Amino acid sequence: MAQLFTFAERQEPLPLTFPFTVVARDPSVKDPEPSSQERRILRTRLDVPASRLQPGPRGPRFHVVDFDASTHRLHPPASLTKGNKPAPGWGFEDRFDRAPDRTLLNDRHFHAQNVYAIAAHTLEVFESALGRPVPWAFDSPHLYLVPTAFVEPNAYYSPDDQALLFGYFLAEGDDPVYTCLAHDIVAHETTHAILDGLRNRFDLPGLPDQAGFHEGFADIVALLSIMSARQSIAALIGDGRSTRVAASELTVPALRRSVLLTMGKQFGDALHVRRGGGLRRSVELAPTTEWKDPANREWQEPHRRGEILAAAVMRAFLHMWTHRLKPIIGDDSLDRERAAEEGARAAAHLLTMVIRAIDYCPPVEFEFDDFLTAVVASDREVAPNDELGYRTAVTDGFAAFGIEPSGTIDRVPQAEDRPVSRRYSYASLRSDPTEAFRFLWENSELLQGLELDYYLHIENVRPSVRVGPRGFVVSEAIVDYVQELICTREELEVLARIDDPGFAAPAEIPADTSLKVFGGGTLVFDEFGSPKYHHLKRLRDWDRQRRRLEYLVRSGLWDTKRRLGFSYGASLGQRFAQFHTPSATAGEDW
């Protein structure tokens, strides 16, 4: 006789979120509250989606492992639960809300809580904006978080280890600096892992914007995530000790000078004792187009390249924030909490805009103008009227650095040229790569620039549900495809000269050298299964292929077999680590 299983009735409902205390910025940023006798480390609370927490903590997506490779020591896992109510593993207890600074600095359980909460919150922001779960780039549900992984001034994402590794080191005066306690560094590295899961070809040898995007976008998410927390803003505008903020402190120039938009303050100040000012202050970057010059080696380094992207978005943020303040600010001052609330709203909205744009970006051969194009197109779908001028603020911020929307995204014809639907299912099209391939095959003539002569691989098929600022719901399906061509330099020139008689690959490449070139695109379907956008990077764009080869040669990006375009010649995990090592050309240390 079959045994029937029953579930015990819970006496209390399961919580929706857990309120985690975390460091708001990093330990060098103090709370200016006059009520406290001693200025404490500025902290905030993050509402993280509740889930069963095993010791570590270990949840459904993250697992904190406190292993120090420098000392070869595995520390006991942290337990953040108290009792078994409302159910085993669900009794979260925040023991660090009023903890003294020395506890935050030295307690390994707080280090574990800090990295877990910030990483989980960052993932939740992405999933909320995209309207679906975000996968990792590896076949495992857990991303490992290692708070004190090694003695080194570094932190990086390692796909090979399926982990975020955070280093620590001694600054002047033997004060320890833990990168796991820097809110922006944890969010930055988590963004690398998330972006790798969404667009795992963005780290292939490509154009310089592609590597720069990984770094710049991670900075953007880190800064806007912090700015989305009202407490973090309120404590750091003006002198922080008054309930009012002078109007002169809420101008674009004043906000640009503040510590609010500094990446890695404690980390950078410890490394650059004389210079100070943190790791990066991209918001202070003066508008320039020098970065476009291929001969300017400084701007080829990923962090420096990424600063262009971060600077453009931060300029947009400051415009959006001050624009929201205009109707409510007086001649001399404004309530501090009100000013912080408007800044947090602007940051949260802009963060959602830039994350949503990822779905509209091409999967390969990425450039900054493609990202701007994707931001504008994706935002228009959920906010057609742009009443507050947010898209204008973004386009103006990018225009300051010579970045204009590209012409690489097209609306797919919908009238008498409506794509055929023979033998495939619109329902399957939202999840099945085979159905997506069938659609491309049957309708290639409507998707301008798509050429079936080259290998074509469906990279991703993802459903998405987005909600606009007024509750307007947009349901979409996103299909990414990639095309590849492997040939010698001599064969590539023969093929390219059919379209471009003057095409020539760099002379430094031997004629028999194997090359890999890419093309691809992103197709956005509406809720009825009809395609509406096609963001294409043509394989036969020979000007782009020439620029890519010149960059790879100029940067010495040959793989171990002396080929170009296949890999960087190091494991992917080490590639991210190399991004965060000192650069002789840019003065960059992380």
LOKOL-721079 format. One line per 8 residues: number of its first residue (from 1); for each residue x, y, z of C-alpha. Coordinates in Angstrom, 1 decimal, decimal comma. Example, Ala and Ser with C-alpha at 12.3 -4.5 7.8 and 13.67 -1.06 7.14 Angstrom:
BEGIN
1	12,3/-4,5/7,8  13,7/-1,1/7,1 $
***
This chain:
BEGIN
1	0,0/0,0/0,0  1,4/3,4/-1,0  2,3/5,7/1,9  0,8/9,2/1,9  3,0/12,0/2,9  1,6/15,1/4,5  3,2/18,5/5,3  3,1/19,8/8,8 $
9	1,0/23,0/9,1  3,1/26,1/9,9  1,9/28,1/12,8  3,5/31,3/11,4  3,7/32,6/7,8  7,1/32,5/6,2  8,7/36,0/5,9  9,0/37,7/2,5 $
17	12,4/39,4/3,3  15,2/39,4/5,8  16,6/42,8/7,0  20,4/42,4/6,9  22,6/45,0/8,5  25,5/45,8/6,2  28,2/48,4/5,8  26,7/51,2/3,8 $
25	29,9/52,2/2,0  33,1/50,9/3,6  34,6/51,1/7,1  36,3/54,5/6,3  33,0/56,2/5,8  31,6/57,2/9,2  28,1/58,1/10,4  27,9/61,8/11,0 $
33	24,9/61,6/13,4  25,5/64,2/16,2  23,6/62,0/18,7  26,4/59,4/18,8  29,4/60,1/21,1  31,7/58,4/18,7  31,4/58,4/14,9  30,5/54,9/13,9 $
41	31,0/53,1/10,6  28,0/54,1/8,4  25,7/51,1/8,1  22,4/50,4/6,5  19,8/47,6/6,3  19,1/45,7/3,1  15,9/43,8/2,6  16,9/40,6/1,0 $
49	14,4/38,0/-0,3  13,9/35,5/2,5  14,9/31,9/2,0  16,0/29,0/4,1  19,5/29,8/5,4  21,9/26,9/6,3  25,1/27,7/8,1  27,6/29,6/6,0 $
57	25,3/31,3/5,3  24,1/29,1/2,4  20,9/29,9/0,6  19,5/28,9/-2,8  21,9/31,0/-4,9  24,9/31,9/-2,7  27,2/29,9/-0,3  29,6/31,7/1,9 $
65	32,8/29,6/2,5  35,3/31,2/4,9  38,5/29,7/3,6  41,8/31,7/3,6  44,2/30,3/1,0  47,1/32,4/2,4  46,9/30,6/5,8  45,3/27,4/4,5 $
73	42,6/27,6/7,1  38,9/26,9/6,8  36,9/28,8/9,4  33,6/27,5/10,8  30,5/28,6/8,9  28,4/31,4/10,2  24,9/30,7/11,4  22,4/33,6/11,1 $
81	19,3/31,8/12,2  17,7/31,6/15,6  15,6/28,7/16,5  13,2/26,9/14,1  10,4/29,4/13,9  8,4/29,8/11,7  10,2/26,8/10,1  13,7/25,2/10,3 $
89	16,2/27,5/8,7  13,9/30,5/8,5  14,4/32,1/11,9  16,9/34,9/10,8  18,4/37,0/13,5  20,3/40,2/12,8  22,9/40,4/15,6  24,8/43,4/14,2 $
97	22,4/46,2/14,1  23,9/48,0/17,1  27,2/46,2/17,2  30,4/48,3/17,8  32,7/49,0/15,0  35,4/46,5/16,2  32,8/43,8/15,8  32,1/44,7/12,2 $
105	35,8/44,8/11,5  36,8/41,6/13,2  33,8/39,3/13,4  34,0/36,7/10,7  30,2/36,1/11,0  29,6/39,7/10,1  32,0/39,4/7,2  29,9/36,5/6,0 $
113	26,6/38,4/6,5  27,9/41,4/4,7  28,9/39,6/1,5  25,9/37,4/1,5  23,4/40,3/1,9  25,0/42,6/-0,6  25,4/39,8/-3,2  21,8/38,6/-2,7 $
121	20,4/42,1/-2,9  22,3/42,9/-6,1  21,0/39,7/-7,7  17,4/40,6/-6,6  17,8/44,1/-8,2  18,7/42,4/-11,6  16,0/39,8/-11,4  13,3/42,4/-10,5 $
129	14,4/44,6/-13,4  14,6/41,8/-15,9  11,5/40,0/-14,8  13,0/36,6/-14,5  15,6/34,5/-12,6  19,2/35,1/-13,7  21,4/32,0/-14,3  25,0/31,7/-13,5 $
137	27,5/31,1/-16,3  28,3/27,7/-14,8  26,2/24,6/-14,2  25,6/25,0/-10,4  22,9/26,8/-8,4  25,5/28,3/-6,0  28,0/31,1/-6,4  30,6/30,8/-3,7 $
145	31,4/33,9/-1,7  34,8/33,8/0,0  35,2/36,8/2,4  38,9/36,5/3,2  40,2/34,4/0,4  43,9/35,6/0,4  46,3/38,3/1,6  46,3/40,6/-1,4 $
153	44,8/44,0/-2,4  42,5/42,5/-4,9  39,0/41,0/-5,3  37,6/39,3/-8,4  35,1/36,9/-9,9  36,4/33,5/-10,8  34,1/31,4/-13,1  36,6/28,5/-12,8 $
161	36,1/28,4/-9,1  32,4/29,5/-9,3  33,3/32,1/-6,7  33,8/35,7/-5,8  37,1/35,9/-4,0  37,8/38,9/-1,7  41,3/39,7/-0,5  42,5/41,6/2,6 $
169	45,7/43,4/3,4  47,4/45,7/5,9  47,4/49,5/5,3  49,7/52,0/6,9  49,6/51,6/10,7  48,9/47,9/10,4  45,1/48,6/10,0  43,5/45,7/8,1 $
177	41,5/46,5/4,9  38,9/43,9/4,1  37,5/44,2/0,5  34,5/42,1/1,7  33,5/45,1/3,9  33,3/47,5/0,9  29,7/47,6/-0,3  30,7/48,8/-3,7 $
185	33,4/46,2/-4,2  31,0/43,4/-3,3  28,3/44,7/-5,6  30,9/45,3/-8,4  32,1/41,7/-8,3  28,6/40,3/-8,0  27,7/42,2/-11,1  30,6/40,6/-13,0 $
193	29,1/37,2/-12,1  25,6/38,2/-13,1  26,7/39,8/-16,3  28,7/36,7/-17,2  25,5/34,6/-16,8  23,5/37,0/-18,9  26,1/37,6/-21,6  29,0/35,1/-21,3 $
201	30,6/36,2/-24,6  31,2/39,7/-23,4  34,6/38,5/-22,1  35,7/37,1/-25,4  38,6/38,8/-27,3  36,7/41,6/-29,0  36,7/45,4/-29,3  38,1/47,4/-26,4 $
209	34,6/48,5/-25,4  33,6/45,0/-24,6  36,1/44,5/-21,8  35,6/48,1/-20,7  31,9/47,4/-20,4  32,3/44,7/-17,8  34,3/47,1/-15,6  32,2/50,2/-16,2 $
217	28,9/48,5/-15,9  30,0/46,8/-12,6  30,9/50,3/-11,3  27,6/51,7/-12,4  25,6/49,0/-10,6  27,7/49,3/-7,5  27,3/53,1/-7,2  23,6/53,2/-8,1 $
225	22,8/50,3/-5,8  24,3/52,3/-2,9  22,6/55,5/-4,0  19,3/53,6/-4,1  19,4/53,4/-0,3  18,1/56,6/1,2  20,2/56,3/4,4  23,4/56,2/2,4 $
233	22,6/59,5/0,7  21,2/61,3/3,7  24,3/60,7/5,8  26,7/62,0/3,2  25,2/65,2/1,6  26,2/68,5/3,2  27,8/68,2/6,6  25,5/65,4/7,7 $
241	24,7/66,9/11,1  21,7/69,1/10,3  18,1/68,2/9,3  18,4/70,6/6,4  20,8/70,7/3,4  21,9/74,0/1,8  20,7/74,4/-1,7  24,3/75,1/-2,7 $
249	25,2/71,5/-1,7  22,5/70,1/-4,0  23,9/71,4/-7,3  25,5/69,2/-9,9  29,1/70,5/-9,2  28,7/70,1/-5,5  27,3/66,6/-5,7  30,0/65,6/-8,2 $
257	32,7/66,6/-5,6  31,1/64,6/-2,8  32,2/61,2/-1,6  28,9/59,8/-2,8  30,2/58,8/-6,2  33,6/57,4/-5,2  34,4/53,8/-5,9  36,4/51,9/-3,3 $
265	37,2/54,8/-0,9  39,0/52,9/1,8  40,6/50,4/-0,6  41,9/53,2/-2,9  43,0/55,5/0,0  45,1/52,6/1,5  46,8/51,9/-1,8  47,3/55,5/-2,9 $
273	48,2/57,1/0,5  49,4/60,3/-1,1  46,7/60,7/-3,7  43,7/59,6/-1,7  40,2/59,9/-3,2  39,5/56,2/-3,5  39,9/53,9/-6,5  37,9/55,7/-9,1 $
281	35,9/58,9/-9,4  34,6/58,5/-12,9  32,0/61,2/-12,3  34,8/63,8/-12,4  36,0/62,7/-15,8  35,9/65,7/-18,1  34,0/65,2/-21,4  36,4/63,9/-24,0 $
289	36,6/61,9/-27,2  40,3/61,0/-26,8  39,3/57,5/-25,7  38,2/56,8/-29,3  41,7/57,2/-30,7  43,1/53,6/-31,1  46,7/55,0/-30,7  45,9/56,2/-27,2 $
297	47,1/53,3/-25,1  45,8/54,7/-21,8  42,1/54,2/-22,9  42,6/50,6/-24,0  42,9/49,4/-20,4  39,5/47,9/-19,3  39,1/50,1/-16,2  40,0/53,3/-18,0 $
305	37,7/52,4/-20,9  34,9/51,5/-18,4  35,3/54,9/-16,8  33,8/56,5/-19,9  30,7/54,4/-19,5  30,5/55,1/-15,8  31,1/58,8/-16,3  28,3/59,1/-18,9 $
313	25,8/57,3/-16,7  26,7/59,2/-13,5  26,3/62,5/-15,4  22,8/61,4/-16,3  22,1/60,4/-12,7  23,2/63,9/-11,3  21,0/65,6/-13,9  18,0/63,3/-13,0 $
321	18,5/63,9/-9,3  18,8/67,7/-9,5  15,9/67,8/-11,9  13,7/66,1/-9,4  14,8/68,6/-6,7  13,9/71,7/-8,7  10,2/71,8/-7,8  10,7/71,3/-4,1 $
329	13,9/73,1/-3,2  13,8/76,5/-1,7  16,2/79,4/-2,1  18,5/78,3/0,7  17,9/74,8/1,9  15,9/71,5/1,7  14,9/68,8/4,2  17,7/66,3/4,2 $
337	15,5/63,2/4,1  13,5/64,7/1,2  16,6/65,4/-0,8  17,9/61,9/-0,1  14,6/60,3/-1,1  14,6/62,0/-4,5  18,2/60,9/-5,1  17,4/57,3/-4,1 $
345	14,4/57,3/-6,5  16,4/58,7/-9,4  19,2/56,1/-8,7  16,8/53,2/-8,5  15,0/54,2/-11,7  18,3/54,7/-13,6  19,6/51,4/-12,3  16,5/49,6/-13,6 $
353	16,9/51,3/-17,0  20,5/50,2/-17,5  19,9/46,7/-16,3  16,9/46,2/-18,6  19,1/47,4/-21,5  21,2/44,2/-21,2  18,4/42,2/-22,9  18,4/44,6/-25,9 $
361	22,2/44,5/-26,4  23,8/42,2/-29,0  25,5/39,1/-27,5  28,9/39,8/-29,2  31,0/42,6/-30,7  29,7/45,0/-28,1  30,3/48,8/-28,3  29,2/51,6/-26,1 $
369	26,8/53,1/-28,7  25,1/49,7/-28,8  24,4/50,0/-25,0  23,0/53,5/-25,4  20,8/52,3/-28,2  19,6/49,4/-26,0  18,8/51,8/-23,0  16,7/54,0/-25,2 $
377	14,8/51,2/-27,0  14,1/49,1/-23,9  13,0/52,1/-21,8  10,6/53,3/-24,5  8,8/50,0/-24,3  7,8/50,5/-20,6  7,7/54,3/-20,5  6,6/55,5/-24,0 $
385	6,2/59,2/-23,0  9,4/59,8/-20,9  7,6/62,5/-19,0  10,6/63,3/-16,7  13,1/63,3/-19,5  15,2/60,4/-18,2  16,1/59,2/-21,7  17,1/62,7/-22,6 $
393	19,4/62,8/-19,6  21,0/59,5/-20,5  21,6/60,5/-24,2  23,0/63,9/-23,1  25,4/62,1/-20,7  26,7/59,8/-23,4  26,8/62,6/-26,0  29,3/64,5/-23,8 $
401	31,8/61,7/-24,6  30,9/61,5/-28,3  28,6/58,5/-28,0  25,5/58,6/-30,0  22,8/55,9/-30,6  23,9/53,4/-33,3  21,8/52,4/-36,2  22,2/48,7/-35,4 $
409	18,8/48,1/-34,0  15,8/47,8/-36,3  12,0/47,3/-35,9  10,9/44,2/-37,6  8,2/44,7/-40,3  4,8/43,8/-39,0  2,2/44,4/-41,8  1,9/42,3/-44,9 $
417	5,4/41,1/-44,3  4,5/39,5/-41,0  6,8/36,6/-40,3  5,4/33,2/-41,2  4,3/30,8/-38,4  4,3/27,5/-40,2  5,4/24,5/-38,2  6,5/26,3/-35,1 $
425	4,9/27,3/-31,9  4,9/30,8/-30,4  4,6/29,3/-27,0  7,7/27,2/-27,5  9,5/30,3/-28,9  9,7/31,7/-25,4  11,9/28,9/-24,1  13,0/26,5/-26,9 $
433	16,2/27,2/-28,8  15,1/24,8/-31,6  12,0/26,8/-32,2  14,0/30,0/-32,2  16,4/28,6/-34,8  13,5/27,5/-36,9  12,1/31,1/-36,8  15,4/32,6/-37,9 $
441	15,7/30,0/-40,7  12,2/30,6/-42,0  12,3/34,4/-41,8  15,9/35,4/-42,5  14,8/37,7/-45,4  12,9/39,9/-43,0  15,8/40,2/-40,5  18,1/42,5/-42,4 $
449	21,7/41,5/-42,3  21,2/37,9/-41,0  23,1/35,6/-43,3  22,5/31,8/-43,1  25,7/31,0/-44,9  27,7/31,1/-41,6  27,4/28,9/-38,6  24,6/30,1/-36,4 $
457	24,0/29,2/-32,8  21,1/30,1/-30,5  22,8/31,4/-27,4  19,8/32,1/-25,2  16,0/32,1/-25,2  14,6/34,0/-22,2  11,1/35,2/-21,2  10,9/38,6/-19,5 $
465	8,1/40,5/-17,8  8,8/44,2/-17,2  6,7/46,7/-15,3  6,8/50,4/-16,2  6,7/53,4/-13,8  2,9/53,5/-14,0  2,3/49,8/-13,8  2,3/49,2/-17,5 $
473	3,3/45,6/-18,0  5,5/44,5/-21,0  5,9/40,8/-21,6  8,7/39,8/-24,0  10,8/36,9/-25,2  14,5/37,5/-25,8  16,5/35,4/-28,4  20,2/35,8/-28,7 $
481	22,1/34,2/-31,6  25,8/34,1/-32,5  27,5/33,5/-35,8  31,2/32,4/-36,1  33,7/32,1/-38,9  37,1/30,4/-38,5  39,6/31,0/-41,2  43,2/32,1/-42,0 $
489	44,1/35,7/-42,4  44,6/35,1/-46,2  41,1/33,4/-46,5  39,5/36,3/-44,6  40,9/38,9/-46,9  39,6/37,0/-49,9  36,2/36,9/-48,5  36,1/40,5/-47,2 $
497	37,3/41,9/-50,6  34,1/40,7/-52,2  32,3/43,5/-50,3  35,2/45,8/-49,6  38,0/45,6/-52,2  40,3/47,7/-50,1  40,1/45,5/-47,0  43,4/44,4/-45,4 $
505	44,1/42,7/-42,2  47,0/43,9/-40,0  50,3/43,0/-41,7  51,6/41,7/-38,4  49,3/38,7/-38,7  51,0/35,8/-40,7  48,9/34,7/-43,7  48,3/31,2/-42,3 $
513	47,3/32,4/-38,8  43,9/31,1/-37,7  41,4/33,8/-36,9  37,9/33,6/-35,4  35,4/36,4/-36,2  32,0/36,9/-34,8  28,6/38,3/-35,7  25,2/37,9/-34,0 $
521	22,1/39,6/-32,8  19,3/39,9/-30,3  15,7/39,4/-31,3  12,9/40,8/-29,1  9,5/39,2/-29,4  6,3/40,8/-28,0  3,7/38,9/-25,9  2,0/37,5/-29,0 $
529	5,1/35,9/-30,4  5,8/38,6/-33,0  9,3/40,0/-33,3  9,6/43,8/-32,7  13,3/44,6/-32,4  16,4/43,1/-34,0  19,7/44,3/-32,7  22,3/43,0/-35,2 $
537	26,1/43,0/-35,4  26,8/41,7/-38,9  29,5/39,2/-39,4  30,3/40,8/-42,7  30,9/44,2/-41,2  34,4/44,4/-42,4  35,3/47,8/-40,9  34,4/46,4/-37,5 $
545	36,4/43,2/-38,1  39,4/45,2/-39,2  39,2/47,4/-36,1  38,9/44,3/-33,9  41,9/42,6/-35,4  44,0/45,7/-35,1  43,1/46,0/-31,4  43,9/42,3/-30,7 $
553	47,3/42,7/-32,4  48,1/46,0/-30,8  47,2/44,6/-27,4  49,1/41,3/-28,0  46,1/39,2/-27,4  47,3/36,0/-29,1  46,2/32,7/-27,5  48,6/29,9/-26,6 $
561	48,5/28,5/-30,2  49,3/32,0/-31,7  45,8/32,4/-32,9  43,6/35,5/-32,7  40,1/35,9/-31,6  39,7/32,5/-29,8  40,7/33,3/-26,3  43,0/35,5/-24,2 $
569	45,5/32,7/-23,6  44,5/32,3/-20,0  41,6/30,7/-18,1  38,5/32,9/-17,8  38,9/33,0/-14,0  42,4/34,4/-14,4  41,2/36,8/-17,0  39,0/38,6/-14,4 $
577	41,9/38,5/-11,9  44,1/40,1/-14,5  41,6/42,9/-15,0  42,2/43,9/-11,3  46,0/43,9/-11,3  48,2/47,0/-11,7  48,4/48,6/-15,1  51,5/50,5/-16,2 $
585	49,5/52,5/-18,7  46,6/53,6/-16,5  47,9/53,7/-13,0  45,1/51,3/-12,0  45,4/49,0/-9,0  42,0/47,4/-9,0 $
***
